Amino acid sequence: MGRRQELEKRQTLLSRFGRLVATENRLDALLTIIAEEVRNILDVDRCSVFLVDAYKGELWTKVALGMEEKILRMPLGQGIAGFVAKTGSAVNIRDAYRDTRFTQDLDRVTGYQTRSVLAVPLKGRDSKALGVFEVLNKNKGSFTDEDEGLLRILATMAASFIENATLYDDLRRSHLETIYRMALVAEFRDQADTGQHLRRMSRFCGILASAMGMSYQESEDIRYASPLHDIGKVAIPDAILRKPDKLSPEEYEEMKRHTIYGSQMLVNAESRLLRLAARIAVSHHENYDGTGYPYALKGEGIPIEARIVAVADVFDALVSKRVYKGAWTHADALAYIKAESGKRFDPLSVEKLSECFADVVTSMEEENRRSGGDEGGFSFSPQNGRFADRPPHI
């Protein structure tokens, strides 16, 4: 390829790079796009985007370990990327293992063999360190001054978009944390394993929504609004909510009103997620055959998000240990859900739970490991338990 053709190709790749990064505001997705595009533009084996965590005084990046991604962290100033972030200077190394600034820890963790390294700083609008672009192992020859200049251009183009995505991500996380902590208020009064239950069932909801063909944003909205499904329980008196014995008919009617209370708390909110949560709160105990509450809605008259939450919520309740029952096996819980298809549950939601069952169980195990939980770890079928006749979830 001639010099002119090479320059034209790079110009085309730069234009493509600019278009792609300008259309993505999700930080994880943006970083993936950047890494892949930079790798292609500079013809290198790998590109890593390190970001500064000023609160912890660290750099972090995501790396692929087998089939999983893992976030790796290092102190600012450590390694090549840490040196670049701290000094603001670019680094071009032909033999990484002969440079004293290079640490082999990342290679040992990933099983990778670093040879050559080119790294430039990412700077925000205030010229403070935002992160580092680091490319490894050029496919042909060594990194040149022209490569460094090109990487600096890419870093400048990407920096503002990374900064915007980071701010968006911080706002989103703050919003979601507020929603999650609101949900905990209701759940803490009702059961002991509050956090685990909310995290698990919300992940189940996201998996089911995606399997039903919903967009990424719709699936995420359902995932993050679903923990507020029982927020109305904060209005239920402790004498009813925490009563160890069977509820009287009058008490049961009051308990059922938590659906209406929850909707009243959330309806007409400015937040899209809270408006979605209001629809879920009022409808997640409606049954597909019209026998549910509070309005005896039937079939597709029940909002789809509430039908999804009903399946996810009851499945997690069944496989979870409670003071009034043991944990059902995964197979028994799925069998119960299937038996109630078309009656208590939306048939499509049940079908997707069955299709995605392995993903649901995997996500549950991940959340249990994260919190040190052991729920669902022993067998307890609906036929052999003392509380087999008690509804799995009110």
PAKOLPA-788679 format. One record per residue (C-alpha): x negated, y negated, z negated; residue number from 1. Coordinates in pm, 1 decimal, padded with zeros to 6 digits. Layout:
BEGIN
<node x="X" y="Y" z="Z" num="NUM"/>
...
***
This chain:
BEGIN
<node x="00000.0" y="00000.0" z="00000.0" num="1"/>
<node x="-00139.9" y="-00339.6" z="00101.3" num="2"/>
<node x="-00185.5" y="-00630.7" z="-00134.1" num="3"/>
<node x="00111.8" y="-00819.5" z="00008.0" num="4"/>
<node x="00341.0" y="-00516.8" z="-00019.0" num="5"/>
<node x="00227.6" y="-00457.7" z="-00375.1" num="6"/>
<node x="00308.6" y="-00818.0" z="-00472.0" num="7"/>
<node x="00649.2" y="-00794.5" z="-00304.7" num="8"/>
<node x="00721.9" y="-00471.0" z="-00489.0" num="9"/>
<node x="00628.8" y="-00626.2" z="-00823.5" num="10"/>
<node x="00845.6" y="-00930.5" z="-00747.3" num="11"/>
<node x="01138.6" y="-00699.6" z="-00676.9" num="12"/>
<node x="01075.3" y="-00509.4" z="-01000.7" num="13"/>
<node x="01052.8" y="-00835.6" z="-01197.5" num="14"/>
<node x="01384.4" y="-00951.8" z="-01053.3" num="15"/>
<node x="01542.4" y="-00617.9" z="-01143.1" num="16"/>
<node x="01393.7" y="-00641.5" z="-01492.3" num="17"/>
<node x="01546.1" y="-00985.6" z="-01544.0" num="18"/>
<node x="01891.0" y="-00871.7" z="-01428.6" num="19"/>
<node x="01892.9" y="-00563.3" z="-01649.9" num="20"/>
<node x="01780.6" y="-00727.7" z="-01973.1" num="21"/>
<node x="02023.4" y="-01016.5" z="-01922.3" num="22"/>
<node x="02325.9" y="-00787.0" z="-01919.9" num="23"/>
<node x="02262.5" y="-00588.9" z="-02242.7" num="24"/>
<node x="02320.3" y="-00726.1" z="-02593.2" num="25"/>
<node x="02292.8" y="-00399.3" z="-02788.1" num="26"/>
<node x="01945.2" y="-00390.0" z="-02937.7" num="27"/>
<node x="01885.8" y="-00014.3" z="-02909.9" num="28"/>
<node x="01998.9" y="-00002.5" z="-02548.5" num="29"/>
<node x="01802.2" y="-00317.1" z="-02463.5" num="30"/>
<node x="01478.6" y="-00176.6" z="-02605.8" num="31"/>
<node x="01527.9" y="00144.0" z="-02407.5" num="32"/>
<node x="01580.0" y="-00051.7" z="-02084.9" num="33"/>
<node x="01275.1" y="-00268.0" z="-02150.6" num="34"/>
<node x="01048.3" y="00028.0" z="-02225.6" num="35"/>
<node x="01152.6" y="00214.6" z="-01910.3" num="36"/>
<node x="01128.8" y="-00087.0" z="-01680.9" num="37"/>
<node x="00790.3" y="-00200.1" z="-01813.3" num="38"/>
<node x="00659.5" y="00153.8" z="-01776.0" num="39"/>
<node x="00761.0" y="00155.1" z="-01409.1" num="40"/>
<node x="00640.2" y="-00197.1" z="-01329.1" num="41"/>
<node x="00291.9" y="-00142.3" z="-01472.8" num="42"/>
<node x="00270.3" y="00223.5" z="-01363.1" num="43"/>
<node x="00184.8" y="00353.6" z="-01708.8" num="44"/>
<node x="00265.8" y="00672.2" z="-01895.1" num="45"/>
<node x="00439.3" y="00507.8" z="-02189.7" num="46"/>
<node x="00564.9" y="00172.6" z="-02316.2" num="47"/>
<node x="00648.3" y="00101.0" z="-02678.7" num="48"/>
<node x="00829.7" y="-00206.6" z="-02805.8" num="49"/>
<node x="00738.7" y="-00283.9" z="-03165.8" num="50"/>
<node x="00952.2" y="-00533.2" z="-03358.7" num="51"/>
<node x="00860.1" y="-00723.9" z="-03671.9" num="52"/>
<node x="01056.7" y="-00660.3" z="-03988.5" num="53"/>
<node x="00963.2" y="-00979.9" z="-04173.0" num="54"/>
<node x="01153.6" y="-00875.3" z="-04486.4" num="55"/>
<node x="00940.0" y="-00562.4" z="-04530.2" num="56"/>
<node x="00622.2" y="-00698.6" z="-04371.1" num="57"/>
<node x="00619.8" y="-00413.4" z="-04120.3" num="58"/>
<node x="00637.1" y="-00327.6" z="-03752.8" num="59"/>
<node x="00882.6" y="-00063.8" z="-03637.6" num="60"/>
<node x="00950.6" y="00124.8" z="-03318.2" num="61"/>
<node x="01157.4" y="00419.5" z="-03203.6" num="62"/>
<node x="00981.0" y="00725.1" z="-03066.3" num="63"/>
<node x="01115.3" y="01049.9" z="-02923.8" num="64"/>
<node x="01022.3" y="01354.4" z="-03129.3" num="65"/>
<node x="01144.3" y="01663.6" z="-02949.2" num="66"/>
<node x="01514.2" y="01604.4" z="-02884.8" num="67"/>
<node x="01552.0" y="01340.2" z="-03158.8" num="68"/>
<node x="01457.2" y="00976.5" z="-03200.0" num="69"/>
<node x="01280.6" y="00858.6" z="-03509.6" num="70"/>
<node x="01193.7" y="00512.3" z="-03634.1" num="71"/>
<node x="00824.8" y="00478.4" z="-03719.2" num="72"/>
<node x="00698.1" y="00196.2" z="-03935.5" num="73"/>
<node x="00355.4" y="00053.7" z="-04006.9" num="74"/>
<node x="00226.9" y="-00241.1" z="-04211.1" num="75"/>
<node x="00162.7" y="-00564.7" z="-04024.2" num="76"/>
<node x="-00205.1" y="-00575.1" z="-03935.7" num="77"/>
<node x="-00245.3" y="-00197.1" z="-03910.8" num="78"/>
<node x="-00328.9" y="-00038.6" z="-03577.5" num="79"/>
<node x="-00344.0" y="-00205.8" z="-03238.8" num="80"/>
<node x="00016.5" y="-00324.2" z="-03246.5" num="81"/>
<node x="-00024.1" y="-00453.8" z="-03601.4" num="82"/>
<node x="-00339.7" y="-00642.1" z="-03503.8" num="83"/>
<node x="-00165.9" y="-00804.7" z="-03205.8" num="84"/>
<node x="00139.3" y="-00902.0" z="-03412.7" num="85"/>
<node x="-00074.7" y="-01054.6" z="-03686.4" num="86"/>
<node x="-00325.0" y="-01241.7" z="-03468.0" num="87"/>
<node x="-00113.4" y="-01323.0" z="-03163.2" num="88"/>
<node x="-00398.2" y="-01202.4" z="-02941.4" num="89"/>
<node x="-00369.8" y="-00957.3" z="-02653.8" num="90"/>
<node x="-00573.2" y="-00635.9" z="-02664.0" num="91"/>
<node x="-00704.4" y="-00433.9" z="-02368.8" num="92"/>
<node x="-00879.5" y="-00110.1" z="-02465.8" num="93"/>
<node x="-01023.1" y="00144.0" z="-02224.6" num="94"/>
<node x="-01092.8" y="00415.2" z="-02485.8" num="95"/>
<node x="-00856.9" y="00396.1" z="-02781.1" num="96"/>
<node x="-01034.3" y="00656.6" z="-02994.6" num="97"/>
<node x="-01356.6" y="00454.3" z="-02987.2" num="98"/>
<node x="-01189.9" y="00135.2" z="-03109.8" num="99"/>
<node x="-01187.8" y="00089.0" z="-03488.1" num="100"/>
<node x="-00852.9" y="-00091.6" z="-03476.7" num="101"/>
<node x="-00677.8" y="00212.8" z="-03333.9" num="102"/>
<node x="-00513.5" y="00449.7" z="-03581.7" num="103"/>
<node x="-00446.3" y="00804.5" z="-03474.3" num="104"/>
<node x="-00145.5" y="00854.2" z="-03706.2" num="105"/>
<node x="00111.2" y="00792.7" z="-03432.1" num="106"/>
<node x="-00060.7" y="01038.8" z="-03199.6" num="107"/>
<node x="-00068.7" y="01300.3" z="-03474.9" num="108"/>
<node x="00303.3" y="01256.0" z="-03545.0" num="109"/>
<node x="00409.8" y="01262.7" z="-03179.3" num="110"/>
<node x="00146.6" y="01499.9" z="-03039.5" num="111"/>
<node x="00052.6" y="01235.0" z="-02784.1" num="112"/>
<node x="-00302.8" y="01165.4" z="-02657.7" num="113"/>
<node x="-00367.4" y="00792.0" z="-02620.6" num="114"/>
<node x="-00648.9" y="00689.3" z="-02388.2" num="115"/>
<node x="-00611.9" y="00330.5" z="-02271.5" num="116"/>
<node x="-00405.6" y="00058.8" z="-02440.5" num="117"/>
<node x="-00279.9" y="-00282.5" z="-02333.9" num="118"/>
<node x="-00081.1" y="-00481.9" z="-02587.6" num="119"/>
<node x="00052.9" y="-00838.5" z="-02587.2" num="120"/>
<node x="00254.2" y="-01029.6" z="-02847.9" num="121"/>
<node x="00625.8" y="-01099.8" z="-02828.5" num="122"/>
<node x="00702.6" y="-01447.9" z="-02958.1" num="123"/>
<node x="01038.6" y="-01596.8" z="-03049.8" num="124"/>
<node x="01168.3" y="-01945.7" z="-02977.5" num="125"/>
<node x="00989.4" y="-02079.9" z="-03283.7" num="126"/>
<node x="00661.4" y="-01917.6" z="-03164.2" num="127"/>
<node x="00668.4" y="-01678.9" z="-03459.3" num="128"/>
<node x="00576.9" y="-01314.5" z="-03405.5" num="129"/>
<node x="00880.5" y="-01122.8" z="-03285.3" num="130"/>
<node x="00701.5" y="-00802.5" z="-03195.2" num="131"/>
<node x="00455.2" y="-00639.1" z="-02957.0" num="132"/>
<node x="00466.6" y="-00489.0" z="-02608.2" num="133"/>
<node x="00225.4" y="-00195.5" z="-02594.8" num="134"/>
<node x="00161.9" y="00012.9" z="-02281.9" num="135"/>
<node x="-00045.9" y="00330.1" z="-02286.7" num="136"/>
<node x="-00245.7" y="00530.8" z="-02036.4" num="137"/>
<node x="-00239.1" y="00356.6" z="-01701.1" num="138"/>
<node x="-00186.8" y="00618.9" z="-01430.8" num="139"/>
<node x="-00461.2" y="00483.8" z="-01203.0" num="140"/>
<node x="-00778.1" y="00327.2" z="-01338.2" num="141"/>
<node x="-00799.2" y="00086.9" z="-01631.6" num="142"/>
<node x="-00583.5" y="-00207.9" z="-01726.9" num="143"/>
<node x="-00687.6" y="-00527.6" z="-01549.4" num="144"/>
<node x="-00651.6" y="-00898.4" z="-01625.0" num="145"/>
<node x="-00369.4" y="-00899.4" z="-01371.5" num="146"/>
<node x="-00191.1" y="-00624.7" z="-01568.6" num="147"/>
<node x="-00227.5" y="-00832.4" z="-01882.7" num="148"/>
<node x="-00084.1" y="-01138.6" z="-01710.0" num="149"/>
<node x="00208.3" y="-00936.8" z="-01579.1" num="150"/>
<node x="00278.3" y="-00787.3" z="-01922.0" num="151"/>
<node x="00273.6" y="-01137.6" z="-02071.6" num="152"/>
<node x="00532.2" y="-01248.5" z="-01815.2" num="153"/>
<node x="00750.9" y="-00950.5" z="-01901.6" num="154"/>
<node x="00710.7" y="-01022.3" z="-02272.1" num="155"/>
<node x="00814.4" y="-01384.3" z="-02220.8" num="156"/>
<node x="01116.7" y="-01279.3" z="-02014.5" num="157"/>
<node x="01223.3" y="-01018.8" z="-02268.6" num="158"/>
<node x="01159.5" y="-01213.6" z="-02589.4" num="159"/>
<node x="01467.7" y="-01436.0" z="-02582.3" num="160"/>
<node x="01694.6" y="-01143.0" z="-02499.6" num="161"/>
<node x="01544.2" y="-00932.8" z="-02779.7" num="162"/>
<node x="01587.4" y="-01224.6" z="-03018.4" num="163"/>
<node x="01951.6" y="-01269.1" z="-02916.4" num="164"/>
<node x="02019.2" y="-00894.3" z="-02944.5" num="165"/>
<node x="01853.2" y="-00888.1" z="-03288.2" num="166"/>
<node x="02073.1" y="-01172.7" z="-03411.1" num="167"/>
<node x="02380.0" y="-01001.4" z="-03264.5" num="168"/>
<node x="02277.9" y="-00674.2" z="-03430.0" num="169"/>
<node x="02225.6" y="-00845.6" z="-03765.5" num="170"/>
<node x="02569.6" y="-01008.3" z="-03746.2" num="171"/>
<node x="02728.9" y="-00679.9" z="-03643.7" num="172"/>
<node x="02559.0" y="-00492.6" z="-03927.4" num="173"/>
<node x="02668.6" y="-00758.5" z="-04175.8" num="174"/>
<node x="03025.5" y="-00736.1" z="-04048.3" num="175"/>
<node x="03028.2" y="-00356.9" z="-04063.0" num="176"/>
<node x="02873.4" y="-00351.1" z="-04409.5" num="177"/>
<node x="03149.7" y="-00580.4" z="-04532.4" num="178"/>
<node x="03413.1" y="-00348.7" z="-04383.4" num="179"/>
<node x="03245.0" y="-00042.7" z="-04531.4" num="180"/>
<node x="03224.0" y="-00196.0" z="-04878.8" num="181"/>
<node x="03588.9" y="-00300.0" z="-04859.7" num="182"/>
<node x="03674.4" y="00061.4" z="-04783.3" num="183"/>
<node x="03468.6" y="00182.6" z="-05078.6" num="184"/>
<node x="03681.6" y="-00025.3" z="-05314.4" num="185"/>
<node x="03984.7" y="00188.4" z="-05233.2" num="186"/>
<node x="03799.9" y="00519.0" z="-05212.6" num="187"/>
<node x="03613.3" y="00476.1" z="-05543.3" num="188"/>
<node x="03945.2" y="00477.0" z="-05726.8" num="189"/>
<node x="04061.4" y="00795.2" z="-05558.7" num="190"/>
<node x="03769.2" y="01036.5" z="-05530.8" num="191"/>
<node x="03404.8" y="01083.5" z="-05622.5" num="192"/>
<node x="03229.9" y="01139.0" z="-05291.2" num="193"/>
<node x="03344.9" y="00809.3" z="-05140.9" num="194"/>
<node x="03044.8" y="00715.6" z="-04931.7" num="195"/>
<node x="02993.4" y="01059.2" z="-04779.4" num="196"/>
<node x="03357.5" y="01096.8" z="-04682.3" num="197"/>
<node x="03375.4" y="00756.0" z="-04515.6" num="198"/>
<node x="03052.2" y="00803.1" z="-04321.5" num="199"/>
<node x="03143.8" y="01150.7" z="-04203.8" num="200"/>
<node x="03499.7" y="01084.2" z="-04095.2" num="201"/>
<node x="03401.9" y="00761.0" z="-03918.6" num="202"/>
<node x="03140.2" y="00949.8" z="-03717.3" num="203"/>
<node x="03397.9" y="01216.2" z="-03632.8" num="204"/>
<node x="03627.6" y="00939.7" z="-03506.8" num="205"/>
<node x="03357.6" y="00800.4" z="-03279.1" num="206"/>
<node x="03284.1" y="01146.5" z="-03136.0" num="207"/>
<node x="03652.0" y="01219.6" z="-03069.6" num="208"/>
<node x="03718.9" y="00877.9" z="-02914.1" num="209"/>
<node x="03425.2" y="00917.9" z="-02678.4" num="210"/>
<node x="03535.2" y="01271.3" z="-02585.1" num="211"/>
<node x="03879.9" y="01134.1" z="-02500.1" num="212"/>
<node x="03725.3" y="00908.6" z="-02237.7" num="213"/>
<node x="03720.6" y="00584.5" z="-02429.7" num="214"/>
<node x="03446.7" y="00332.8" z="-02351.9" num="215"/>
<node x="03140.6" y="00293.2" z="-02570.4" num="216"/>
<node x="03283.1" y="-00026.7" z="-02723.9" num="217"/>
<node x="03625.3" y="00128.7" z="-02788.6" num="218"/>
<node x="03466.3" y="00434.7" z="-02948.9" num="219"/>
<node x="03243.8" y="00218.8" z="-03168.5" num="220"/>
<node x="03539.6" y="00001.6" z="-03270.9" num="221"/>
<node x="03738.7" y="00305.6" z="-03383.0" num="222"/>
<node x="03435.6" y="00445.5" z="-03561.9" num="223"/>
<node x="03378.1" y="00127.3" z="-03761.3" num="224"/>
<node x="03741.8" y="00035.7" z="-03826.6" num="225"/>
<node x="03841.7" y="00384.7" z="-03944.9" num="226"/>
<node x="03688.7" y="00364.3" z="-04296.9" num="227"/>
<node x="03958.5" y="00111.5" z="-04388.3" num="228"/>
<node x="04240.5" y="00360.3" z="-04325.2" num="229"/>
<node x="04317.6" y="00394.4" z="-04698.5" num="230"/>
<node x="04243.7" y="00035.4" z="-04806.7" num="231"/>
<node x="04607.2" y="00003.5" z="-04919.3" num="232"/>
<node x="04536.2" y="00238.7" z="-05209.6" num="233"/>
<node x="04394.7" y="-00057.1" z="-05401.2" num="234"/>
<node x="04758.9" y="-00161.3" z="-05453.4" num="235"/>
<node x="04864.5" y="00177.1" z="-05594.1" num="236"/>
<node x="04870.2" y="00193.4" z="-05979.1" num="237"/>
<node x="04610.2" y="00418.6" z="-06142.4" num="238"/>
<node x="04887.9" y="00607.8" z="-06318.0" num="239"/>
<node x="04995.9" y="00734.1" z="-05977.3" num="240"/>
<node x="04671.6" y="00735.3" z="-05780.6" num="241"/>
<node x="04473.3" y="00923.9" z="-06045.2" num="242"/>
<node x="04751.2" y="01140.4" z="-06186.2" num="243"/>
<node x="04617.3" y="01497.5" z="-06222.5" num="244"/>
<node x="04962.7" y="01656.4" z="-06210.8" num="245"/>
<node x="05217.0" y="01677.2" z="-05932.5" num="246"/>
<node x="05369.7" y="01343.2" z="-05839.4" num="247"/>
<node x="05738.3" y="01285.9" z="-05899.4" num="248"/>
<node x="05949.4" y="01204.6" z="-05590.5" num="249"/>
<node x="05947.6" y="00836.1" z="-05690.1" num="250"/>
<node x="05571.0" y="00836.3" z="-05741.9" num="251"/>
<node x="05515.0" y="01010.5" z="-05409.6" num="252"/>
<node x="05723.5" y="00745.9" z="-05232.9" num="253"/>
<node x="05509.4" y="00474.8" z="-05391.9" num="254"/>
<node x="05191.3" y="00658.4" z="-05293.2" num="255"/>
<node x="05308.2" y="00667.4" z="-04932.6" num="256"/>
<node x="05339.0" y="00289.3" z="-04934.4" num="257"/>
<node x="04958.9" y="00258.2" z="-04930.0" num="258"/>
<node x="04993.9" y="00268.5" z="-04550.7" num="259"/>
<node x="05212.5" y="-00042.9" z="-04550.9" num="260"/>
<node x="05001.9" y="-00220.1" z="-04812.7" num="261"/>
<node x="04689.5" y="-00159.1" z="-04605.2" num="262"/>
<node x="04848.1" y="-00298.0" z="-04291.8" num="263"/>
<node x="04970.2" y="-00606.7" z="-04477.7" num="264"/>
<node x="04617.1" y="-00673.0" z="-04604.3" num="265"/>
<node x="04462.5" y="-00655.5" z="-04257.6" num="266"/>
<node x="04726.9" y="-00764.5" z="-04007.2" num="267"/>
<node x="04675.6" y="-01093.0" z="-03816.3" num="268"/>
<node x="04304.0" y="-01101.3" z="-03903.1" num="269"/>
<node x="04080.8" y="-01291.6" z="-03662.0" num="270"/>
<node x="03841.8" y="-00996.3" z="-03644.2" num="271"/>
<node x="03914.9" y="-00746.6" z="-03367.1" num="272"/>
<node x="03797.2" y="-00463.7" z="-03592.3" num="273"/>
<node x="04024.8" y="-00564.3" z="-03878.4" num="274"/>
<node x="04326.2" y="-00583.5" z="-03647.4" num="275"/>
<node x="04241.5" y="-00233.8" z="-03524.8" num="276"/>
<node x="04201.9" y="-00120.3" z="-03886.6" num="277"/>
<node x="04550.7" y="-00255.7" z="-03962.8" num="278"/>
<node x="04704.7" y="-00033.3" z="-03692.3" num="279"/>
<node x="04511.3" y="00265.1" z="-03824.0" num="280"/>
<node x="04606.5" y="00197.3" z="-04186.3" num="281"/>
<node x="04980.2" y="00186.5" z="-04118.3" num="282"/>
<node x="04992.8" y="00481.6" z="-03876.9" num="283"/>
<node x="04736.7" y="00743.3" z="-03979.5" num="284"/>
<node x="04995.5" y="00945.5" z="-04176.4" num="285"/>
<node x="05247.9" y="00953.8" z="-03893.0" num="286"/>
<node x="05294.6" y="01308.1" z="-03763.9" num="287"/>
<node x="05305.1" y="01392.2" z="-03395.8" num="288"/>
<node x="05645.7" y="01561.9" z="-03435.5" num="289"/>
<node x="05797.4" y="01257.9" z="-03606.4" num="290"/>
<node x="05799.0" y="01393.0" z="-03962.7" num="291"/>
<node x="05529.7" y="01158.4" z="-04096.6" num="292"/>
<node x="05542.8" y="00823.2" z="-04271.6" num="293"/>
<node x="05603.0" y="00532.2" z="-04314.8" num="294"/>
<node x="05811.2" y="00487.6" z="-03995.1" num="295"/>
<node x="05850.0" y="00845.8" z="-03863.6" num="296"/>
<node x="05680.8" y="00753.5" z="-03536.6" num="297"/>
<node x="05655.0" y="01035.7" z="-03285.2" num="298"/>
<node x="05415.1" y="01152.4" z="-03013.7" num="299"/>
<node x="05249.8" y="00879.5" z="-02812.9" num="300"/>
<node x="05449.9" y="00623.1" z="-03005.4" num="301"/>
<node x="05174.2" y="00664.3" z="-03265.4" num="302"/>
<node x="04869.4" y="00448.7" z="-03175.9" num="303"/>
<node x="04594.1" y="00666.5" z="-03028.1" num="304"/>
<node x="04338.7" y="00536.8" z="-03279.8" num="305"/>
<node x="04562.1" y="00653.0" z="-03567.3" num="306"/>
<node x="04604.4" y="00997.0" z="-03407.3" num="307"/>
<node x="04226.6" y="01030.6" z="-03385.9" num="308"/>
<node x="04175.8" y="00920.9" z="-03747.4" num="309"/>
<node x="04442.2" y="01165.1" z="-03870.4" num="310"/>
<node x="04252.0" y="01461.9" z="-03726.3" num="311"/>
<node x="03908.8" y="01340.2" z="-03838.9" num="312"/>
<node x="04024.8" y="01244.5" z="-04188.1" num="313"/>
<node x="04206.8" y="01571.2" z="-04261.7" num="314"/>
<node x="03924.5" y="01783.0" z="-04120.1" num="315"/>
<node x="03674.3" y="01617.5" z="-04353.1" num="316"/>
<node x="03914.0" y="01646.2" z="-04647.7" num="317"/>
<node x="03950.6" y="02019.6" z="-04582.7" num="318"/>
<node x="03577.9" y="02096.2" z="-04565.4" num="319"/>
<node x="03505.0" y="01878.4" z="-04870.6" num="320"/>
<node x="03504.2" y="01993.3" z="-05230.6" num="321"/>
<node x="03761.8" y="01815.9" z="-05445.8" num="322"/>
<node x="03859.6" y="01839.1" z="-05812.9" num="323"/>
<node x="04179.2" y="02016.2" z="-05705.8" num="324"/>
<node x="04029.1" y="02251.2" z="-05443.8" num="325"/>
<node x="03713.0" y="02405.1" z="-05309.3" num="326"/>
<node x="03563.9" y="02332.2" z="-04970.1" num="327"/>
<node x="03717.7" y="02524.2" z="-04682.2" num="328"/>
<node x="03488.9" y="02682.0" z="-04427.0" num="329"/>
<node x="03445.3" y="02495.1" z="-04100.9" num="330"/>
<node x="03622.6" y="02774.4" z="-03914.0" num="331"/>
<node x="03921.6" y="02777.0" z="-04149.4" num="332"/>
<node x="03953.2" y="02399.2" z="-04131.4" num="333"/>
<node x="03948.0" y="02406.0" z="-03751.4" num="334"/>
<node x="04204.4" y="02687.7" z="-03750.1" num="335"/>
<node x="04437.5" y="02480.9" z="-03970.5" num="336"/>
<node x="04402.0" y="02175.6" z="-03745.1" num="337"/>
<node x="04478.1" y="02389.4" z="-03437.7" num="338"/>
<node x="04782.0" y="02546.3" z="-03606.8" num="339"/>
<node x="04920.2" y="02197.2" z="-03669.0" num="340"/>
<node x="04865.9" y="02080.5" z="-03309.6" num="341"/>
<node x="05186.7" y="01927.7" z="-03175.6" num="342"/>
<node x="05331.8" y="01918.2" z="-03525.2" num="343"/>
<node x="05115.1" y="01717.1" z="-03759.4" num="344"/>
<node x="04843.2" y="01632.4" z="-03507.6" num="345"/>
<node x="04810.8" y="01497.9" z="-03155.6" num="346"/>
<node x="04736.5" y="01795.4" z="-02925.2" num="347"/>
<node x="04476.3" y="01601.7" z="-02723.8" num="348"/>
<node x="04286.8" y="01499.4" z="-03038.3" num="349"/>
<node x="04293.3" y="01861.4" z="-03156.8" num="350"/>
<node x="04171.0" y="01981.1" z="-02817.4" num="351"/>
<node x="03878.8" y="01735.2" z="-02825.0" num="352"/>
<node x="03790.4" y="01833.1" z="-03182.4" num="353"/>
<node x="03764.7" y="02193.8" z="-03065.1" num="354"/>
<node x="03556.3" y="02098.3" z="-02760.8" num="355"/>
<node x="03319.9" y="01878.3" z="-02962.6" num="356"/>
<node x="03319.5" y="02096.1" z="-03273.3" num="357"/>
<node x="02943.9" y="02160.9" z="-03263.8" num="358"/>
<node x="02874.9" y="01785.0" z="-03246.1" num="359"/>
<node x="03116.4" y="01718.2" z="-03532.2" num="360"/>
<node x="02952.7" y="01979.9" z="-03755.7" num="361"/>
<node x="02605.1" y="01852.9" z="-03666.9" num="362"/>
<node x="02701.0" y="01496.4" z="-03756.5" num="363"/>
<node x="02849.8" y="01616.5" z="-04085.3" num="364"/>
<node x="02531.0" y="01803.9" z="-04174.0" num="365"/>
<node x="02322.3" y="01496.6" z="-04088.7" num="366"/>
<node x="02530.0" y="01278.0" z="-04321.2" num="367"/>
<node x="02514.0" y="01537.0" z="-04598.4" num="368"/>
<node x="02134.1" y="01554.5" z="-04568.8" num="369"/>
<node x="02109.6" y="01177.7" z="-04567.1" num="370"/>
<node x="02301.6" y="01148.9" z="-04893.7" num="371"/>
<node x="02183.0" y="01473.3" z="-05051.5" num="372"/>
<node x="02536.9" y="01612.5" z="-05040.5" num="373"/>
<node x="02616.5" y="01980.4" z="-05032.0" num="374"/>
<node x="02983.2" y="01970.1" z="-04933.9" num="375"/>
<node x="03109.7" y="02244.5" z="-04713.8" num="376"/>
<node x="02823.3" y="02461.4" z="-04830.3" num="377"/>
<node x="03028.7" y="02751.9" z="-04960.1" num="378"/>
<node x="03322.2" y="02949.3" z="-04833.1" num="379"/>
<node x="03672.4" y="02867.1" z="-04948.8" num="380"/>
<node x="03957.8" y="02962.2" z="-04720.3" num="381"/>
<node x="04313.6" y="02827.8" z="-04740.7" num="382"/>
<node x="04442.4" y="03168.6" z="-04841.8" num="383"/>
<node x="04221.6" y="03242.4" z="-05141.4" num="384"/>
<node x="04219.6" y="02915.7" z="-05335.3" num="385"/>
<node x="04406.1" y="02819.3" z="-05646.4" num="386"/>
<node x="04525.6" y="02498.3" z="-05482.0" num="387"/>
<node x="04600.9" y="02644.8" z="-05139.5" num="388"/>
<node x="04954.6" y="02501.5" z="-05145.6" num="389"/>
<node x="04846.9" y="02146.8" z="-05219.8" num="390"/>
<node x="04836.9" y="01909.8" z="-04918.9" num="391"/>
<node x="04472.6" y="01858.4" z="-04813.7" num="392"/>
<node x="04506.5" y="01483.7" z="-04790.9" num="393"/>
<node x="04777.2" y="01235.2" z="-04889.9" num="394"/>
***
